[in-house]
């Protein structure tokens, strides 16, 4: 019985989101519990850091982009 109430509440919530113009999506993300996940994160982080260090133009562009955020609000 309680499960039926929860299902109805979830359905009402989803319908409200749809009325608001939203739609559900499903995405697949890496399993953080998988063996080797942390090491792969470290490997990719090292590669990104090396690429950042080698590209001073990108850092300059990002710094300029940050100054362009003044006045923006969420």
MMTF fields as JSON, N, C-alpha, C and O atoms, coordinates in Angstrom:
{
  "mmtfVersion": "1.0.0",
  "mmtfProducer": "UNKNOWN",
  "numBonds": 295,
  "numAtoms": 296,
  "numGroups": 74,
  "numChains": 1,
  "numModels": 1,
  "chainsPerModel": [1],
  "groupsPerChain": [74],
  "chainIdList": ["A"],
  "bondAtomList": [4, 2, 8, 6, 12, 10, 16, 14, 20, 18, 24, 22, 28, 26, 32, 30, 36, 34, 40, 38, 44, 42, 48, 46, 52, 50, 56, 54, 60, 58, 64, 62, 68, 66, 72, 70, 76, 74, 80, 78, 84, 82, 88, 86, 92, 90, 96, 94, 100, 98, 104, 102, 108, 106, 112, 110, 116, 114, 120, 118, 124, 122, 128, 126, 132, 130, 136, 134, 140, 138, 144, 142, 148, 146, 152, 150, 156, 154, 160, 158, 164, 162, 168, 166, 172, 170, 176, 174, 180, 178, 184, 182, 188, 186, 192, 190, 196, 194, 200, 198, 204, 202, 208, 206, 212, 210, 216, 214, 220, 218, 224, 222, 228, 226, 232, 230, 236, 234, 240, 238, 244, 242, 248, 246, 252, 250, 256, 254, 260, 258, 264, 262, 268, 266, 272, 270, 276, 274, 280, 278, 284, 282, 288, 286, 292, 290],
  "bondOrderList": [1, 1, 1, 1, 1, 1, 1, 1, 1, 1, 1, 1, 1, 1, 1, 1, 1, 1, 1, 1, 1, 1, 1, 1, 1, 1, 1, 1, 1, 1, 1, 1, 1, 1, 1, 1, 1, 1, 1, 1, 1, 1, 1, 1, 1, 1, 1, 1, 1, 1, 1, 1, 1, 1, 1, 1, 1, 1, 1, 1, 1, 1, 1, 1, 1, 1, 1, 1, 1, 1, 1, 1, 1],
  "groupList": [{"groupName": "UNK", "atomNameList": ["N", "CA", "C", "O"], "elementList": ["N", "C", "C", "O"], "formalChargeList": [0, 0, 0, 0], "bondAtomList": [1, 0, 2, 1, 3, 2], "bondOrderList": [1, 1, 2], "singleLetterCode": "X", "chemCompType": "L-PEPTIDE LINKING"}],
  "groupTypeList": [0, 0, 0, 0, 0, 0, 0, 0, 0, 0, 0, 0, 0, 0, 0, 0, 0, 0, 0, 0, 0, 0, 0, 0, 0, 0, 0, 0, 0, 0, 0, 0, 0, 0, 0, 0, 0, 0, 0, 0, 0, 0, 0, 0, 0, 0, 0, 0, 0, 0, 0, 0, 0, 0, 0, 0, 0, 0, 0, 0, 0, 0, 0, 0, 0, 0, 0, 0, 0, 0, 0, 0, 0, 0],
  "groupIdList": [1, 2, 3, 4, 5, 6, 7, 8, 9, 10, 11, 12, 13, 14, 15, 16, 17, 18, 19, 20, 21, 22, 23, 24, 25, 26, 27, 28, 29, 30, 31, 32, 33, 34, 35, 36, 37, 38, 39, 40, 41, 42, 43, 44, 45, 46, 47, 48, 49, 50, 51, 52, 53, 54, 55, 56, 57, 58, 59, 60, 61, 62, 63, 64, 65, 66, 67, 68, 69, 70, 71, 72, 73, 74],
  "secStructList": [7, 2, 2, 2, 2, 2, 2, 2, 2, 2, 2, 2, 2, 2, 2, 2, 2, 2, 2, 6, 6, 7, 7, 7, 7, 7, 7, 7, 7, 7, 7, 6, 6, 1, 6, 6, 2, 2, 2, 2, 2, 2, 2, 2, 2, 2, 2, 2, 2, 2, 2, 2, 2, 2, 7, 2, 2, 2, 2, 2, 2, 2, 2, 2, 2, 2, 2, 6, 6, 6, 6, 7, 7, 7],
  "xCoordList": [0.803, 0.0, 0.861, 0.614, 1.872, 2.726, 3.454, 3.682, 3.81, 4.492, 3.592, 4.077, 2.306, 1.362, 1.291, 1.209, 1.322, 1.298, 2.559, 2.5, 3.676, 4.947, 4.928, 5.339, 4.457, 4.383, 3.512, 3.858, 2.373, 1.467, 2.131, 2.006, 2.832, 3.511, 4.617, 4.773, 5.373, 6.432, 5.823, 6.351, 4.726, 4.07, 3.577, 3.734, 2.98, 2.526, 3.712, 3.627, 4.8, 5.998, 6.514, 6.844, 6.581, 7.049, 6.11, 6.568, 4.832, 3.875, 4.041, 3.938, 4.298, 4.519, 5.771, 5.785, 6.802, 8.028, 7.774, 8.279, 7.0, 6.682, 5.866, 6.103, 4.901, 4.11, 4.999, 4.696, 6.091, 7.033, 7.953, 8.816, 7.766, 8.557, 9.812, 10.683, 9.922, 11.108, 10.791, 9.63, 11.829, 11.635, 12.748, 13.859, 12.472, 13.493, 14.518, 14.196, 15.73, 16.788, 17.54, 17.526, 18.185, 18.996, 20.404, 20.622, 21.362, 22.755, 23.502, 23.142, 24.533, 25.367, 26.689, 27.306, 27.11, 28.361, 29.265, 28.785, 30.562, 31.468, 31.109, 30.659, 31.311, 31.058, 32.252, 33.338, 32.061, 33.158, 33.644, 34.699, 32.886, 33.288, 34.165, 34.728, 34.284, 35.021, 36.521, 37.082, 37.141, 38.599, 39.29, 38.945, 40.255, 41.005, 40.423, 41.046, 39.226, 38.589, 39.439, 39.68, 39.893, 40.664, 41.967, 42.357, 42.63, 43.882, 43.631, 44.431, 42.537, 42.204, 41.92, 42.294, 41.262, 41.035, 42.362, 42.549, 43.284, 44.6, 45.326, 45.933, 45.265, 45.936, 45.395, 46.161, 44.068, 43.462, 43.734, 43.91, 43.767, 44.073, 45.5, 45.755, 46.426, 47.817, 47.91, 48.604, 47.217, 47.228, 46.65, 47.19, 45.555, 44.937, 45.875, 45.996, 46.542, 47.468, 48.645, 49.09, 49.147, 50.255, 49.819, 50.567, 48.631, 48.123, 47.936, 48.251, 47.423, 47.244, 48.579, 48.704, 49.576, 50.895, 51.542, 52.304, 51.244, 51.862, 51.134, 51.639, 49.953, 49.146, 48.857, 47.785, 49.809, 49.627, 48.531, 47.879, 48.325, 47.255, 45.889, 45.031, 45.688, 44.412, 44.204, 43.106, 45.26, 45.13, 44.796, 43.962, 45.425, 45.141, 43.679, 42.995, 43.212, 41.833, 40.855, 39.843, 41.159, 40.275, 40.255, 39.203, 41.408, 41.459, 40.612, 39.893, 40.694, 39.891, 38.395, 37.577, 38.055, 36.651, 36.105, 34.951, 36.927, 36.475, 36.174, 35.241, 36.946, 36.688, 35.396, 34.815, 34.945, 33.723, 32.468, 31.353, 32.641, 31.504, 30.926, 29.862, 31.596, 31.091, 29.669, 29.358, 28.814, 27.426, 26.491, 25.272, 27.029, 26.196, 25.724, 26.441, 24.54, 24.05, 23.317, 22.824, 23.263, 22.605, 21.153, 20.453],
  "yCoordList": [-1.182, 0.0, 1.267, 2.185, 1.316, 2.505, 2.721, 3.857, 1.637, 1.733, 2.391, 3.139, 2.12, 2.732, 4.239, 5.008, 4.657, 6.086, 6.77, 7.867, 6.124, 6.687, 6.784, 7.8, 5.743, 5.755, 6.895, 7.57, 7.11, 8.189, 9.549, 10.439, 9.711, 10.974, 11.238, 12.363, 10.211, 10.346, 10.698, 11.553, 10.054, 10.329, 11.772, 12.431, 12.268, 13.664, 14.62, 15.619, 14.304, 15.143, 15.171, 16.235, 14.014, 13.94, 14.694, 15.376, 14.577, 15.304, 16.815, 17.563, 17.255, 18.687, 19.161, 20.25, 18.355, 18.718, 18.788, 19.682, 17.852, 17.876, 19.118, 19.743, 19.475, 20.691, 21.94, 22.938, 21.864, 22.986, 23.015, 23.886, 22.058, 22.043, 21.205, 21.312, 20.374, 19.521, 18.107, 17.706, 17.372, 15.965, 15.147, 15.647, 13.902, 13.067, 12.578, 12.344, 12.436, 11.848, 10.832, 10.897, 9.91, 8.92, 9.035, 9.081, 9.082, 9.102, 7.989, 7.593, 7.506, 6.479, 7.125, 7.828, 6.88, 7.455, 6.322, 5.229, 6.58, 5.536, 5.103, 5.909, 3.844, 3.283, 3.601, 3.056, 4.475, 4.903, 3.796, 3.924, 2.714, 1.59, 0.592, -0.316, 0.747, -0.21, -0.145, 0.93, -1.291, -1.352, -0.537, -0.635, 0.259, 1.055, 2.423, 3.227, 2.711, 4.0, 5.158, 6.114, 5.086, 6.186, 6.406, 7.546, 5.329, 5.476, 6.109, 6.923, 5.745, 6.355, 7.846, 8.648, 8.215, 9.642, 10.371, 11.459, 9.765, 10.387, 10.522, 11.556, 9.483, 9.512, 10.649, 11.412, 10.752, 11.8, 13.187, 14.148, 13.29, 14.58, 15.017, 16.193, 14.06, 14.387, 14.86, 15.834, 14.176, 14.585, 15.986, 16.796, 16.267, 17.593, 18.667, 19.744, 18.372, 19.337, 19.593, 20.732, 18.542, 18.7, 19.541, 20.404, 19.298, 20.065, 21.524, 22.421, 21.767, 23.141, 23.856, 25.014, 23.17, 23.782, 24.107, 25.068, 23.317, 23.506, 24.55, 24.944, 25.008, 25.915, 27.212, 27.37, 28.124, 29.385, 30.239, 31.021, 30.1, 30.863, 30.494, 31.36, 29.215, 28.768, 29.384, 29.84, 29.395, 29.982, 31.464, 31.961, 32.166, 33.584, 33.783, 34.675, 32.952, 33.036, 32.784, 33.475, 31.792, 31.484, 32.631, 32.958, 33.237, 34.388, 35.535, 36.191, 35.771, 36.818, 36.497, 37.386, 35.248, 34.833, 35.064, 35.461, 34.818, 35.03, 36.503, 36.814, 37.403, 38.823, 39.254, 40.277, 38.485, 38.806, 38.358, 38.599, 37.709, 37.211, 38.248, 38.025, 39.363, 40.386, 40.778, 41.045, 40.805, 41.19, 40.019, 40.191, 38.849, 37.673, 37.125, 37.196, 36.585, 35.941, 34.669, 34.516, 33.79, 32.5, 32.545, 31.542],
  "zCoordList": [0.0, 0.0, 0.0, -0.781, 0.877, 0.955, -0.362, -0.779, -1.003, -2.288, -3.337, -4.186, -3.285, -4.212, -3.992, -4.95, -2.731, -2.417, -2.933, -3.488, -2.748, -3.224, -4.744, -5.304, -5.413, -6.876, -7.378, -8.348, -6.708, -7.118, -6.906, -7.747, -5.791, -5.512, -6.536, -7.011, -6.869, -7.872, -9.221, -9.933, -9.58, -10.854, -10.922, -11.95, -9.829, -9.801, -9.957, -10.672, -9.289, -9.389, -10.831, -11.356, -11.459, -12.849, -13.79, -14.708, -13.572, -14.412, -14.252, -15.223, -13.023, -12.786, -13.517, -14.093, -13.492, -14.214, -15.721, -16.4, -16.231, -17.664, -18.022, -19.055, -17.163, -17.401, -17.391, -18.045, -16.644, -16.572, -17.79, -17.9, -18.71, -19.931, -19.852, -20.716, -18.831, -18.682, -19.139, -19.218, -19.435, -19.776, -19.158, -18.984, -18.826, -18.191, -19.218, -20.383, -18.761, -19.582, -18.737, -17.507, -19.398, -18.696, -19.218, -20.429, -18.315, -18.732, -18.006, -16.897, -18.65, -18.063, -17.684, -18.484, -16.468, -15.968, -15.479, -15.176, -15.402, -14.909, -13.49, -12.675, -13.214, -11.887, -11.001, -11.202, -10.027, -9.16, -8.234, -7.613, -8.137, -7.283, -8.027, -7.414, -9.311, -10.132, -9.845, -9.628, -9.848, -9.646, -10.732, -11.909, -10.332, -11.286, -11.563, -12.257, -11.029, -11.308, -10.803, -11.54, -9.559, -8.969, -9.736, -9.986, -10.104, -10.857, -12.223, -12.682, -12.87, -14.158, -13.996, -14.852, -12.905, -12.623, -12.465, -13.008, -11.716, -11.535, -12.868, -13.145, -13.689, -14.99, -15.856, -16.445, -15.925, -16.74, -16.167, -16.915, -14.846, -14.215, -14.534, -14.797, -14.509, -14.864, -16.306, -16.601, -17.201, -18.609, -18.787, -19.54, -18.093, -18.191, -17.644, -18.226, -16.517, -15.921, -16.858, -17.001, -17.49, -18.44, -19.633, -20.093, -20.129, -21.269, -20.881, -21.663, -19.678, -19.205, -19.093, -19.492, -18.552, -18.372, -19.712, -19.82, -20.722, -22.036, -22.88, -23.932, -22.442, -23.261, -22.498, -21.913, -22.509, -21.783, -22.419, -21.727, -23.71, -24.372, -23.804, -23.631, -23.517, -22.963, -21.575, -21.255, -20.752, -19.42, -19.521, -18.764, -20.431, -20.618, -21.051, -20.55, -21.975, -22.437, -21.288, -21.168, -20.443, -19.318, -18.309, -17.76, -18.069, -17.163, -17.708, -16.955, -18.987, -19.619, -19.524, -19.288, -19.707, -19.626, -18.219, -18.056, -17.211, -15.831, -15.557, -14.816, -16.14, -15.914, -16.595, -16.233, -17.576, -18.304, -17.555, -18.017, -16.404, -15.649, -14.698, -14.121, -14.524, -13.6, -13.97, -15.13, -12.951, -13.179, -13.469, -13.455, -13.728, -13.977, -12.653, -11.655, -12.636, -11.403, -11.782, -12.9, -10.85, -11.083, -10.73, -10.867]
}
